[in-house]
């Protein structure tokens, strides 16, 4: 499976979970998330892919300049539609290419860091970032087992899954 296919698979896993998530659970502030919502975490995940999509068109990706679309975090159906568009975008891409990453790692507004990168490198980052946030979402859903079924490997890095399988043998 290619890196693009792995990302598509992860987005399909998210879509599958969202399709069983009640709207009120999606927007309910969770103490375990410091008052954030599950929807906010899904928005955060998806907006990294949206930034990458824009970056493919412009040659520059900036995760700092995310839109922070409130509709993604408050409307499950809209989030599912956005995922479908991202899957379509990824499915059309075939080759790696160079890009520029623009980021600000300080609190000072005017400080910018420019790094040469590639589409595949940023796609690998998006996948790792997604797994990290899915682990957080899984924790937030741990007390919702009656309403939502979450796979044991949801939010677990592939290297950890492989390690656990090796240990089980």
N, C-alpha and C positions, 0 to 999 in steps of 0.2 A: 504494500500500500504506500502511496506517495504522501508527502507532507500535506499537500492540498487535500487528499482524501482523508487523512487523519483529522484535519480541521473540519471538514464537512461532516465526518462521523460525529465529532464532538458537538457540533451545532445541531445535528439531528437528535443526539441524546438530550440536549437542552430543550429542544422543541417538544420532544416526547414528554419530558417532565412538565413543561409548561402546560401542555394540553390536559394534564390531570390536576393541575393546581387551581384551587378555587380562587376567584378574583380577590376575595377579602383576605385570604392568606398571603397573597402576592403583595398587598399594600399595607399589611399590618406591621407596625413597628415592633421589633423584637428586642427584648432586653439583652439577649445573648449577642446581638449585633450592635450593641450600644445605641439602641433606638432606631437604627437603620431598618430598612425593609428588604425583603427578599427581592422585590422588584428593583430596588436600587442596585443591588449586586448584579442582577441580570443586565440592567442597563449598562453598568460599568463594563461588564464583559463584552457586550455587543458593540459598545462604542469604540473599543479598541479595534475591532474588525472594521467598523465604519471608517475610522481614521486611516486604516490601512487601505481600504477601498479608495478613499480620496487621494491617498498618497500614491497609489498606482497611477492615477490620472495626472497628478502634478509632479511626481518625482520626489516629493518631500512628505514625510510622515511626521506628525506631531501629536502625540497622545495628550499633551498638555492642552491642546486646543480643541478638546472634545466638545461636542454640542451640548451634552448633558440634557438630552431630550426627555422631558418629564413624561411624555406619552409612553415611552418604552417602559418606564418604571411604574406606571400606574395602570396600564392596560395590557393584560395578558394576551389578548387577541392581536393587538398591534405588535407586541414583541414577537409573536409567532410569525406574523407577516414579514417583519423585518429580518428574522432569521431566514425565512425562505428566500428573500432577496439576496442575503449574504451568501447563502449556499449557491444560488444561481451565479453570482459574481465569481465565487471561487471556482466553480465548475468550468467557467470559460477560460481560466488562466492555465497556461501550459508551461511557461518558462520562467526561470529566475531572471532578475535584472537588478542593476544597481539603483539605489535610492539614497536619499539623504534623510537622516533622523535629526529633527530639531527638538531640543529639550531644554528645560530649565530646571536644574537640580538645586537651586537655591531659593531663598525667600525674596530675593531682589528681582523685581520685574524685568529689569533691563539685561539681566545676565542670561545669555543663550549659549548652549553647547551644540555644535554641529558635528555630526558623526557620519562618515560614509558607511553604508550598510547595504543590504540587499532585500529584495522582497521575501525570499525564503527565510532569511534570518529573522525578519520581523514577523513572518508567519509562525516560525518556531516559537518566538517570544509570545505571540498571541495565544498559542496553544498552551504553553506553560502557565501563562497568566490566567487563562480560562480554568485550567485544572485547579489552580490555587483558590480561585473564587468559588468554584463548585464545591470544594471542601468546606469552605465557610458556609455556603448555602446548605450543604448537607447537615452541618451542625445545627443550623437554624431550624431544619426540618425534623430533627431527631425526636421531638415530642409530638410530631404530627403523623405518626405511623398509621393511624386509623383513617386519615384522609388522603395520604400521599404515599405511594410506594417508590422507594429510592433503592436502586441497585447498590449492592455492597461495594462495588468498584467505582461508583459515581464519586468524582472528586479525588480519585487516587491516581497518582502518576503511574504511567506504564511501567517504569523501572521498579516501582514498589510492587505492582501487581506481579511482575515477573519474579521478583525476589521472594515474595510470599509463596508463589507456586513452587519455586525451587525448594524452599524450606519445608513445604508440605510433602515433598517426595521422599 
